[in-house]
Amino acid sequence: MELVFIGWYTYLHLSPSLSSKNMNKSSRKRSYSSISEDKNVETKNNADVHEQRENENYTKTKLKKATDQEDRPTIEHTSVLNEINDLDFKISNISEYERKRQENVRDNVRFMASIGIFQAKHMFDATMPVKQKTNPKSKQKTTPKPKRVYTPTRRSARIQRIDPSGISLPSLPDVAEQEEKMERKPLGPLKMSDLVTNENTEDIAKVFAADLKSLSDAAEPLKLKTPTSASLQSFLSGFSRVKVTENQVRKVVESRIFSVVMHPSKEKILVGAGGKWGSIGLWDVGQGLADGGAVCFNPHTKPVNCLAFNPYNLDQLYSCSYDGTLRCGYFEKGIFEAIYYTPEEDDVLLRNFSFFDANTLFVSQSDGDVAIVDIRTKSGKPENLFTASHKGLRSVDIHPVKREYFVTAGLDCTVSLWDLRATKKKPNKICSMSASRMVDSAYFSPLTGKYILSTAQDDRIRIYDSSKLSSSILCLYSISHNNQTGRWLTKFRATWHPCREDLFISGSMNRPRQMRSDTIHQSEGNEKKKETKSA
């Protein structure tokens, strides 16, 4: 009803002339008659005037009741009443045109009142329920939730450092203790008795020294033969029957192993291992665990990356380390002596070494240099030092027959062949064989040197034909092999069997842990891959 009233009210005020034209004939007659009756109240239609005034009085009375009942009229109702009350005053003080318009407005208002529009609107408002003000809801008191009890996370016995019997293992050394180990040991001769890390093993060290001396005196040059297909098959059949028992497992060094060497004697199986924190362990495999059979020295402070017995004097054990020192263990004298070392402030790592003769070694360094060291000088300085790579070296190896040739592998993703006779200052590079990623090692075959075996980070083990040492060396085989050892394992370096040129061994990422052996055999002058086996 409010919408109807407002619409009619707008119509009455804004378009009075239009509304008068559109009214039907009876309404117009009634409006004009009303005007004439107002002018001639006493002479014309007294009854009609009386009726209209009663409607106006009813409307005023209704509005007054609404005011008394706090049901106040709207702004539109109030304006209508004001217009009706003041209509005569307005008409007397305006122009003829405006007076005519005001008369039309007054007639329209009276007509709306006569048909009961205002009364119906207020009756409708009275039927509507009065909205009651609602008080805001008070916050409900929430009871605190009980704290969640977290059950401890399950951890394996390995992480808790508990052995299967439930006994706690000794705690790992602190980082501060490991940092103290990083300091380089004195360069002068170090007594083996002072470097023994095992408890009550000083006597065992003396026994090892005596055994090495006796083994060195009794050792004879190994009689190596060119392998044949038959001998290879018989060797592999025997190799496949090898088993590992509990008596053949021994912890030789206290941390991860970086290098392994075997004494070439036939009398005993004597194994050496280089550890992560500079330790060198020796193990006589023939002795039982109850008899000891293992001794550990600590002549270095960083990983021992290469170990080798002097092939010309088997009681001497040479080792090079990431601490930048090359040391020799003289078991007859019972000392470890520094043969070659780099400036400690340069932080240059020694990667590996290879014997040129009884008194000369070639040493590869992390700065890309090759050092030629004469052990007789006792000066700790190299006889010659030249750069073989601008990105660092991983290995160096000398040809077993033609000693003037040697091969290097480095971070520049190449295997390089060198000739020592070119000049005394720097050898001549004959050729380079490239890989897609850095090369970890490159070794000549041990008998004739007609093969070069390399291991690279592109997951390939390659064999090159070095029977002709020229500027063009071909790759005979490229074997797929997972060489991604990650951070916690020592990088793989595939190595030839010391007595064969048709068999090489490398580590494997397969589980259970295993060693992988690959073979090559010679048939009618053509070299080809024969088989791949794992043991």
LUMROSE-182750 format. One record per residue (C-alpha): x negated, y negated, z negated; residue in three letters. Coordinates in steps of 0.5 Angstrom, whole numbers, padded with zeros to 4 digits. Each point is the difference from the previous one (the first is absolute). Layout:
REM LUMROSE-182750
[[X Y Z] 'ALA'],
...
REM end
This chain:
REM LUMROSE-182750
[[0000 0000 0000] 'MET'],
[[-0006 -0005 -0001] 'GLU'],
[[-0002 0001 0007] 'LEU'],
[[0007 -0001 0002] 'VAL'],
[[0001 -0007 -0004] 'PHE'],
[[-0007 -0002 0002] 'ILE'],
[[0001 0001 0008] 'GLY'],
[[0007 -0004 -0001] 'TRP'],
[[-0003 -0005 -0004] 'TYR'],
[[-0006 -0001 0005] 'THR'],
[[0006 0000 0006] 'TYR'],
[[0004 -0005 -0004] 'LEU'],
[[-0006 -0005 -0001] 'HIS'],
[[-0004 0001 0007] 'LEU'],
[[0006 0000 0005] 'SER'],
[[0006 -0003 -0003] 'PRO'],
[[0002 -0002 0007] 'SER'],
[[-0001 0007 0003] 'LEU'],
[[0004 0003 -0006] 'SER'],
[[0006 -0004 0001] 'SER'],
[[0000 0001 0008] 'LYS'],
[[-0001 0008 -0001] 'ASN'],
[[0006 0000 -0006] 'MET'],
[[0006 0003 0003] 'ASN'],
[[0006 -0005 0001] 'LYS'],
[[0004 0002 -0007] 'SER'],
[[-0007 -0002 -0004] 'SER'],
[[0000 -0007 0004] 'ARG'],
[[0007 -0002 -0001] 'LYS'],
[[-0001 0002 -0007] 'ARG'],
[[-0006 -0004 -0001] 'SER'],
[[0003 -0006 0004] 'TYR'],
[[0006 0001 -0004] 'SER'],
[[-0004 0000 -0007] 'SER'],
[[-0003 -0007 0002] 'ILE'],
[[0006 -0003 0002] 'SER'],
[[0003 0003 -0007] 'GLU'],
[[-0006 -0004 -0004] 'ASP'],
[[0002 -0006 0004] 'LYS'],
[[0007 0000 -0002] 'ASN'],
[[0001 0004 -0006] 'VAL'],
[[0006 -0002 -0002] 'GLU'],
[[0004 0001 0007] 'THR'],
[[-0003 0006 0003] 'LYS'],
[[0000 0007 -0002] 'ASN'],
[[-0001 -0001 -0008] 'ASN'],
[[0000 0008 -0001] 'ALA'],
[[-0006 0001 0005] 'ASP'],
[[-0004 -0005 -0004] 'VAL'],
[[0002 0003 -0006] 'HIS'],
[[-0002 0007 0002] 'GLU'],
[[-0007 -0003 0002] 'GLN'],
[[-0002 -0003 -0006] 'ARG'],
[[0002 0006 -0004] 'GLU'],
[[-0005 0004 0004] 'ASN'],
[[-0005 -0006 -0002] 'GLU'],
[[0002 0000 -0007] 'ASN'],
[[-0001 0008 0000] 'TYR'],
[[-0007 0000 0003] 'THR'],
[[-0002 -0006 -0005] 'LYS'],
[[0003 0004 -0006] 'THR'],
[[-0004 0007 0002] 'LYS'],
[[-0007 -0004 0001] 'LEU'],
[[0001 -0003 -0007] 'LYS'],
[[0002 0007 -0003] 'LYS'],
[[-0006 0003 0003] 'ALA'],
[[-0004 -0006 -0003] 'THR'],
[[0003 0002 -0007] 'ASP'],
[[-0002 0007 0001] 'GLN'],
[[-0007 -0001 0002] 'GLU'],
[[0002 0002 0007] 'ASP'],
[[-0003 -0006 0003] 'ARG'],
[[0002 -0002 0008] 'PRO'],
[[-0005 0000 0005] 'THR'],
[[-0003 -0006 0003] 'ILE'],
[[0005 0001 0006] 'GLU'],
[[0006 0000 -0005] 'HIS'],
[[-0002 -0006 -0003] 'THR'],
[[-0001 -0004 0006] 'SER'],
[[0007 0001 0003] 'VAL'],
[[0003 -0002 -0007] 'LEU'],
[[-0004 -0007 0001] 'ASN'],
[[0002 -0001 0007] 'GLU'],
[[0007 0001 -0002] 'ILE'],
[[0000 -0005 -0006] 'ASN'],
[[-0004 -0005 0004] 'ASP'],
[[0003 0001 0007] 'LEU'],
[[0004 -0006 -0001] 'ASP'],
[[-0005 -0005 -0002] 'PHE'],
[[-0005 0002 0006] 'LYS'],
[[0006 -0001 0005] 'ILE'],
[[0001 -0007 -0002] 'SER'],
[[-0007 -0002 0000] 'ASN'],
[[-0003 0003 0007] 'ILE'],
[[0001 -0001 0007] 'SER'],
[[0006 0002 0004] 'GLU'],
[[-0003 0006 0003] 'TYR'],
[[-0003 0002 -0006] 'GLU'],
[[0007 -0001 -0003] 'ARG'],
[[0003 0005 0005] 'LYS'],
[[-0006 0005 -0001] 'ARG'],
[[0001 0000 -0008] 'GLN'],
[[0008 0001 0001] 'GLU'],
[[-0001 0006 0004] 'ASN'],
[[-0005 0003 -0005] 'VAL'],
[[0005 -0002 -0006] 'ARG'],
[[0005 0004 0004] 'ASP'],
[[-0004 0006 0002] 'ASN'],
[[-0002 0000 -0008] 'VAL'],
[[0008 0000 -0002] 'ARG'],
[[0001 0005 0005] 'PHE'],
[[-0005 0005 -0003] 'MET'],
[[0003 -0001 -0007] 'ALA'],
[[0007 0001 0003] 'SER'],
[[-0002 0007 0002] 'ILE'],
[[-0003 0002 -0006] 'GLY'],
[[-0007 0000 0002] 'ILE'],
[[-0003 -0002 -0006] 'PHE'],
[[0004 0004 -0005] 'GLN'],
[[-0001 0006 0004] 'ALA'],
[[-0008 -0001 -0001] 'LYS'],
[[0001 -0001 -0007] 'HIS'],
[[0004 0006 -0001] 'MET'],
[[-0005 0004 0003] 'PHE'],
[[-0006 -0003 -0004] 'ASP'],
[[0004 0002 -0006] 'ALA'],
[[0000 0007 0002] 'THR'],
[[-0007 0001 0001] 'MET'],
[[-0004 0002 -0007] 'PRO'],
[[-0004 -0004 -0003] 'VAL'],
[[-0008 0002 0000] 'LYS'],
[[-0002 0001 -0007] 'GLN'],
[[-0008 -0002 -0001] 'LYS'],
[[-0004 0006 -0001] 'THR'],
[[-0005 0000 -0005] 'ASN'],
[[-0007 0002 0002] 'PRO'],
[[-0002 0007 -0002] 'LYS'],
[[-0005 0001 -0005] 'SER'],
[[-0006 0003 0001] 'LYS'],
[[0001 0008 -0002] 'GLN'],
[[-0006 0002 -0004] 'LYS'],
[[-0004 0005 0003] 'THR'],
[[-0003 0006 -0004] 'THR'],
[[-0008 0000 0002] 'PRO'],
[[-0001 0006 0004] 'LYS'],
[[-0005 0005 -0004] 'PRO'],
[[-0007 0000 0003] 'LYS'],
[[-0002 0005 0005] 'ARG'],
[[-0004 0006 -0002] 'VAL'],
[[-0005 0001 0005] 'TYR'],
[[-0003 0007 0000] 'THR'],
[[-0007 0001 0002] 'PRO'],
[[-0002 0001 0007] 'THR'],
[[-0003 0007 0001] 'ARG'],
[[-0007 0000 0002] 'ARG'],
[[-0004 0006 0002] 'SER'],
[[-0006 0003 -0004] 'ALA'],
[[-0005 -0002 0005] 'ARG'],
[[0002 -0007 -0001] 'ILE'],
[[0000 0001 -0008] 'GLN'],
[[-0006 0003 0001] 'ARG'],
[[0002 0006 -0003] 'ILE'],
[[-0003 0007 0002] 'ASP'],
[[0005 0006 0001] 'PRO'],
[[-0002 0002 -0008] 'SER'],
[[0003 -0006 -0002] 'GLY'],
[[-0007 -0003 -0002] 'ILE'],
[[-0001 -0007 0001] 'SER'],
[[-0006 -0002 0005] 'LEU'],
[[-0005 -0005 -0001] 'PRO'],
[[0002 -0007 0001] 'SER'],
[[-0003 -0003 0007] 'LEU'],
[[-0006 -0005 -0001] 'PRO'],
[[0002 -0007 -0001] 'ASP'],
[[-0001 -0005 0006] 'VAL'],
[[-0005 -0004 -0004] 'ALA'],
[[-0004 0007 -0001] 'GLU'],
[[0000 0001 0008] 'GLN'],
[[-0002 -0008 0001] 'GLU'],
[[-0006 0002 -0005] 'GLU'],
[[-0002 0006 0005] 'LYS'],
[[0000 -0005 0006] 'MET'],
[[-0007 -0003 -0003] 'GLU'],
[[-0006 0003 0004] 'ARG'],
[[-0005 0004 -0004] 'LYS'],
[[-0007 -0001 -0001] 'PRO'],
[[-0004 0001 0007] 'LEU'],
[[-0006 0003 -0004] 'GLY'],
[[0000 0008 -0001] 'PRO'],
[[0005 0002 -0004] 'LEU'],
[[0000 0007 -0004] 'LYS'],
[[0005 0005 0001] 'MET'],
[[0000 0002 -0007] 'SER'],
[[0003 -0007 -0001] 'ASP'],
[[0005 0000 0006] 'LEU'],
[[0003 0007 -0002] 'VAL'],
[[0008 -0002 -0002] 'THR'],
[[0002 0007 -0002] 'ASN'],
[[-0001 0002 -0008] 'GLU'],
[[-0005 0005 -0001] 'ASN'],
[[-0003 0001 0007] 'THR'],
[[-0007 -0003 -0001] 'GLU'],
[[-0002 0007 0000] 'ASP'],
[[0004 0002 0006] 'ILE'],
[[-0003 -0006 0004] 'ALA'],
[[-0007 0003 -0002] 'LYS'],
[[0002 0007 0003] 'VAL'],
[[0003 -0004 0006] 'PHE'],
[[-0007 -0003 0001] 'ALA'],
[[-0003 0007 0000] 'ALA'],
[[0005 0003 0004] 'ASP'],
[[-0001 -0005 0006] 'LEU'],
[[-0008 0000 -0001] 'LYS'],
[[0000 0008 0001] 'SER'],
[[0006 0000 0006] 'LEU'],
[[-0005 -0006 0003] 'SER'],
[[-0006 0005 0000] 'ASP'],
[[0004 0006 0002] 'ALA'],
[[0004 -0003 0006] 'ALA'],
[[-0002 0001 0007] 'GLU'],
[[0002 -0003 0006] 'PRO'],
[[0007 0002 0002] 'LEU'],
[[0000 0005 0007] 'LYS'],
[[0006 -0003 0004] 'LEU'],
[[0002 0003 0006] 'LYS'],
[[0005 -0003 0006] 'THR'],
[[0007 0003 -0002] 'PRO'],
[[0003 0005 0005] 'THR'],
[[0008 0001 0000] 'SER'],
[[-0001 0007 -0004] 'ALA'],
[[-0004 -0003 -0005] 'SER'],
[[0006 -0006 -0001] 'LEU'],
[[0005 0005 0000] 'GLN'],
[[-0003 0004 -0006] 'SER'],
[[-0002 -0006 -0003] 'PHE'],
[[0008 -0003 0000] 'LEU'],
[[0002 0007 -0002] 'SER'],
[[-0004 0000 -0006] 'GLY'],
[[0002 -0008 -0001] 'PHE'],
[[0007 0002 0000] 'SER'],
[[-0001 0005 -0006] 'ARG'],
[[-0003 -0006 -0005] 'VAL'],
[[0004 -0001 -0006] 'LYS'],
[[0000 -0005 -0006] 'VAL'],
[[0000 0003 -0007] 'THR'],
[[0000 -0003 -0007] 'GLU'],
[[-0007 0001 -0001] 'ASN'],
[[-0002 -0004 0007] 'GLN'],
[[0003 -0006 -0002] 'VAL'],
[[-0004 -0005 -0005] 'ARG'],
[[0000 -0007 -0002] 'LYS'],
[[-0007 -0003 0002] 'VAL'],
[[0001 -0007 0000] 'VAL'],
[[0005 -0004 -0004] 'GLU'],
[[0004 -0004 0005] 'SER'],
[[0001 0001 0008] 'ARG'],
[[-0005 0003 0004] 'ILE'],
[[-0003 -0004 0006] 'PHE'],
[[-0005 0005 0003] 'SER'],
[[-0002 0007 -0001] 'VAL'],
[[-0007 0004 0002] 'VAL'],
[[-0002 0007 -0001] 'MET'],
[[-0007 0002 -0001] 'HIS'],
[[-0003 0004 0006] 'PRO'],
[[-0002 0006 -0004] 'SER'],
[[0002 0007 0001] 'LYS'],
[[-0001 0002 -0007] 'GLU'],
[[0005 -0004 -0004] 'LYS'],
[[0006 -0004 0002] 'ILE'],
[[-0002 -0007 -0003] 'LEU'],
[[0005 -0006 0002] 'VAL'],
[[-0001 -0007 -0001] 'GLY'],
[[0006 -0006 -0001] 'ALA'],
[[0000 -0007 0000] 'GLY'],
[[0005 -0004 -0004] 'GLY'],
[[0004 -0006 0000] 'LYS'],
[[-0004 -0004 -0006] 'TRP'],
[[-0007 0002 0002] 'GLY'],
[[0000 0007 -0002] 'SER'],
[[-0004 0006 0003] 'ILE'],
[[0002 0007 -0002] 'GLY'],
[[-0003 0007 0001] 'LEU'],
[[0003 0006 -0001] 'TRP'],
[[-0003 0007 0001] 'ASP'],
[[0006 0004 0002] 'VAL'],
[[-0002 0007 -0002] 'GLY'],
[[0000 -0002 -0007] 'GLN'],
[[0006 0001 -0004] 'GLY'],
[[0004 -0005 -0003] 'LEU'],
[[-0002 0002 -0007] 'ALA'],
[[-0007 0000 0002] 'ASP'],
[[0000 -0007 0002] 'GLY'],
[[-0003 -0001 0007] 'GLY'],
[[0002 -0007 0001] 'ALA'],
[[-0004 -0006 -0002] 'VAL'],
[[0002 -0008 0002] 'CYS'],
[[-0005 -0006 0000] 'PHE'],
[[0002 -0007 0001] 'ASN'],
[[-0006 -0004 0004] 'PRO'],
[[0005 -0004 0004] 'HIS'],
[[0006 -0005 -0002] 'THR'],
[[0004 0000 0006] 'LYS'],
[[0002 0006 0005] 'PRO'],
[[-0005 0005 0002] 'VAL'],
[[0002 0000 0008] 'ASN'],
[[-0006 0005 0002] 'CYS'],
[[-0004 0005 -0003] 'LEU'],
[[-0005 0005 0003] 'ALA'],
[[-0006 0004 -0002] 'PHE'],
[[-0007 -0002 0003] 'ASN'],
[[0000 0006 0006] 'PRO'],
[[-0008 -0001 -0001] 'TYR'],
[[0000 0001 -0007] 'ASN'],
[[0006 0003 -0003] 'LEU'],
[[-0001 -0002 -0007] 'ASP'],
[[0002 -0007 0001] 'GLN'],
[[0007 -0003 0001] 'LEU'],
[[0001 -0006 0003] 'TYR'],
[[0006 -0005 -0001] 'SER'],
[[0003 -0006 0002] 'CYS'],
[[0005 -0004 -0003] 'SER'],
[[0005 -0006 0001] 'TYR'],
[[-0004 -0004 -0005] 'ASP'],
[[-0006 -0001 0005] 'GLY'],
[[-0005 0005 -0002] 'THR'],
[[-0003 0006 0003] 'LEU'],
[[-0003 0005 -0006] 'ARG'],
[[-0004 0006 0000] 'CYS'],
[[0001 0005 -0005] 'GLY'],
[[-0007 0004 -0001] 'TYR'],
[[0002 0006 -0004] 'PHE'],
[[-0007 0002 -0001] 'GLU'],
[[-0001 -0007 -0004] 'LYS'],
[[0007 0000 -0003] 'GLY'],
[[0001 -0007 0003] 'ILE'],
[[0004 -0004 0004] 'PHE'],
[[-0004 -0006 0004] 'GLU'],
[[0003 -0005 0005] 'ALA'],
[[-0003 0000 0007] 'ILE'],
[[0004 -0005 0003] 'TYR'],
[[0005 -0006 -0002] 'TYR'],
[[0003 -0006 0002] 'THR'],
[[0000 -0007 -0003] 'PRO'],
[[0006 0001 -0006] 'GLU'],
[[0003 -0007 0002] 'GLU'],
[[0001 0002 0007] 'ASP'],
[[0005 0006 -0002] 'ASP'],
[[-0002 0004 0006] 'VAL'],
[[0002 0008 0000] 'LEU'],
[[-0004 0005 0002] 'LEU'],
[[0004 0005 0004] 'ARG'],
[[-0004 0006 0002] 'ASN'],
[[-0007 0002 0002] 'PHE'],
[[-0004 0005 0004] 'SER'],
[[-0007 0003 0000] 'PHE'],
[[-0005 -0002 0006] 'PHE'],
[[-0005 0004 -0003] 'ASP'],
[[-0003 0002 -0007] 'ALA'],
[[-0002 -0007 -0002] 'ASN'],
[[0005 -0005 0004] 'THR'],
[[0008 -0001 0000] 'LEU'],
[[0005 -0004 0004] 'PHE'],
[[0005 -0003 -0005] 'VAL'],
[[0007 -0003 0003] 'SER'],
[[0003 -0006 -0004] 'GLN'],
[[0006 -0004 -0001] 'SER'],
[[-0002 -0006 0003] 'ASP'],
[[-0002 0004 0007] 'GLY'],
[[-0007 0000 -0001] 'ASP'],
[[-0004 0007 0001] 'VAL'],
[[-0006 0000 -0005] 'ALA'],
[[-0006 0004 0001] 'ILE'],
[[-0003 0002 -0006] 'VAL'],
[[-0007 0003 -0002] 'ASP'],
[[0000 0004 -0007] 'ILE'],
[[-0007 -0001 0000] 'ARG'],
[[-0001 -0007 -0001] 'THR'],
[[0004 0000 -0007] 'LYS'],
[[0002 -0008 0002] 'SER'],
[[0007 0001 0000] 'GLY'],
[[0000 -0004 0007] 'LYS'],
[[0001 0003 0007] 'PRO'],
[[-0005 0001 0005] 'GLU'],
[[0005 -0003 0005] 'ASN'],
[[0007 -0003 0000] 'LEU'],
[[0004 -0001 0006] 'PHE'],
[[0007 -0001 0001] 'THR'],
[[0004 0005 0004] 'ALA'],
[[0007 -0003 -0001] 'SER'],
[[0003 -0007 -0002] 'HIS'],
[[0006 0004 -0004] 'LYS'],
[[-0004 0005 -0004] 'GLY'],
[[-0002 0007 0001] 'LEU'],
[[0003 0006 -0003] 'ARG'],
[[-0005 0005 0002] 'SER'],
[[-0007 0002 0003] 'VAL'],
[[-0003 0006 0002] 'ASP'],
[[-0006 0002 0004] 'ILE'],
[[-0001 0005 0006] 'HIS'],
[[-0002 0007 -0003] 'PRO'],
[[-0005 0001 0006] 'VAL'],
[[-0001 -0006 0003] 'LYS'],
[[-0002 -0004 -0006] 'ARG'],
[[0000 -0007 0004] 'GLU'],
[[0007 0000 0001] 'TYR'],
[[0005 -0002 -0005] 'PHE'],
[[0008 -0001 -0001] 'VAL'],
[[0004 -0005 -0004] 'THR'],
[[0007 -0001 -0001] 'ALA'],
[[0003 -0006 -0003] 'GLY'],
[[0006 -0005 -0001] 'LEU'],
[[-0001 -0003 0007] 'ASP'],
[[0004 0007 0003] 'CYS'],
[[-0006 0002 0003] 'THR'],
[[-0005 0006 0000] 'VAL'],
[[-0006 -0002 0002] 'SER'],
[[-0007 0003 0003] 'LEU'],
[[-0006 -0003 -0001] 'TRP'],
[[-0008 0002 0002] 'ASP'],
[[-0005 -0002 -0005] 'LEU'],
[[-0006 0000 0005] 'ARG'],
[[0003 -0007 0003] 'ALA'],
[[-0004 -0004 -0005] 'THR'],
[[-0002 0000 -0007] 'LYS'],
[[0004 -0006 -0002] 'LYS'],
[[0007 0002 0003] 'LYS'],
[[0002 0007 0003] 'PRO'],
[[0003 0000 0007] 'ASN'],
[[0008 0001 0000] 'LYS'],
[[0001 0005 0006] 'ILE'],
[[0007 0001 0000] 'CYS'],
[[0007 -0001 -0004] 'SER'],
[[0006 0004 -0001] 'MET'],
[[0006 -0004 -0002] 'SER'],
[[0006 0002 -0004] 'ALA'],
[[0007 -0003 -0001] 'SER'],
[[-0002 -0001 -0008] 'ARG'],
[[-0006 0000 -0004] 'MET'],
[[-0005 0006 0000] 'VAL'],
[[-0001 0003 -0007] 'ASP'],
[[-0006 0005 0002] 'SER'],
[[-0004 0003 0006] 'ALA'],
[[-0005 0006 0000] 'TYR'],
[[-0004 0003 0005] 'PHE'],
[[0001 0008 0000] 'SER'],
[[-0005 0003 -0005] 'PRO'],
[[-0004 0005 0005] 'LEU'],
[[-0001 -0004 0006] 'THR'],
[[0004 -0006 0000] 'GLY'],
[[0004 0001 0006] 'LYS'],
[[0006 -0002 -0003] 'TYR'],
[[0002 -0007 -0004] 'ILE'],
[[0006 0001 -0005] 'LEU'],
[[0004 -0006 -0002] 'SER'],
[[0006 -0001 -0005] 'THR'],
[[0004 -0007 0001] 'ALA'],
[[0006 -0003 -0003] 'GLN'],
[[0004 0001 0007] 'ASP'],
[[0001 0007 -0003] 'ASP'],
[[-0005 0003 0005] 'ARG'],
[[-0006 0004 -0001] 'ILE'],
[[-0004 0000 0007] 'ARG'],
[[-0006 0004 0002] 'ILE'],
[[-0004 -0003 0005] 'TYR'],
[[-0005 0003 0005] 'ASP'],
[[-0007 -0002 -0002] 'SER'],
[[-0004 0005 0004] 'SER'],
[[-0003 -0005 0004] 'LYS'],
[[-0001 -0007 -0004] 'LEU'],
[[0001 -0005 0006] 'SER'],
[[0005 -0006 0000] 'SER'],
[[0006 0004 0002] 'SER'],
[[0002 0005 -0005] 'ILE'],
[[0007 0003 0001] 'LEU'],
[[0005 0002 -0005] 'CYS'],
[[0001 0008 0000] 'LEU'],
[[0006 0000 -0005] 'TYR'],
[[0004 -0004 -0004] 'SER'],
[[0004 0004 -0005] 'ILE'],
[[0006 -0003 -0004] 'SER'],
[[-0001 0000 -0007] 'HIS'],
[[0003 -0004 -0006] 'ASN'],
[[-0006 -0004 -0003] 'ASN'],
[[0005 -0005 -0004] 'GLN'],
[[-0003 0001 -0007] 'THR'],
[[0003 -0006 -0003] 'GLY'],
[[-0003 -0004 -0006] 'ARG'],
[[-0001 0006 -0005] 'TRP'],
[[-0004 0005 0005] 'LEU'],
[[-0007 0000 0003] 'THR'],
[[0000 -0001 0007] 'LYS'],
[[0000 0006 0004] 'PHE'],
[[-0007 0001 0004] 'ARG'],
[[0000 0007 0004] 'ALA'],
[[-0006 0003 -0001] 'THR'],
[[-0004 0006 0004] 'TRP'],
[[-0001 0007 -0003] 'HIS'],
[[-0008 -0001 -0001] 'PRO'],
[[-0001 0007 0003] 'CYS'],
[[0005 -0001 0006] 'ARG'],
[[0001 -0004 0006] 'GLU'],
[[0007 0003 0002] 'ASP'],
[[0003 -0002 -0007] 'LEU'],
[[0002 -0006 -0004] 'PHE'],
[[0004 -0001 -0006] 'ILE'],
[[0004 -0006 -0003] 'SER'],
[[0005 -0002 -0005] 'GLY'],
[[0007 0001 0001] 'SER'],
[[0006 -0004 -0003] 'MET'],
[[0004 0006 0000] 'ASN'],
[[0003 0003 -0006] 'ARG'],
[[-0002 0004 -0003] 'PRO'],
[[-0007 -0003 0000] 'ARG'],
[[-0004 0004 0005] 'GLN'],
[[-0006 -0001 0005] 'MET'],
[[0001 0000 0007] 'ARG'],
[[-0005 0003 0005] 'SER'],
[[-0001 -0001 0007] 'ASP'],
[[-0004 0005 0005] 'THR'],
[[-0003 -0001 0007] 'ILE'],
[[-0003 0006 0004] 'HIS'],
[[-0005 0000 0006] 'GLN'],
[[0002 0004 0006] 'SER'],
[[-0003 0000 0007] 'GLU'],
[[-0003 -0007 -0001] 'GLY'],
[[0007 -0003 -0001] 'ASN'],
[[0002 -0003 -0007] 'GLU'],
[[0007 0000 -0002] 'LYS'],
[[0004 0000 -0006] 'LYS'],
[[0001 0007 -0003] 'LYS'],
[[0005 0000 -0006] 'GLU'],
[[0002 -0004 -0006] 'THR'],
[[0000 0003 -0007] 'LYS'],
[[0002 -0002 -0007] 'SER'],
[[-0003 0003 -0006] 'ALA'],
REM end
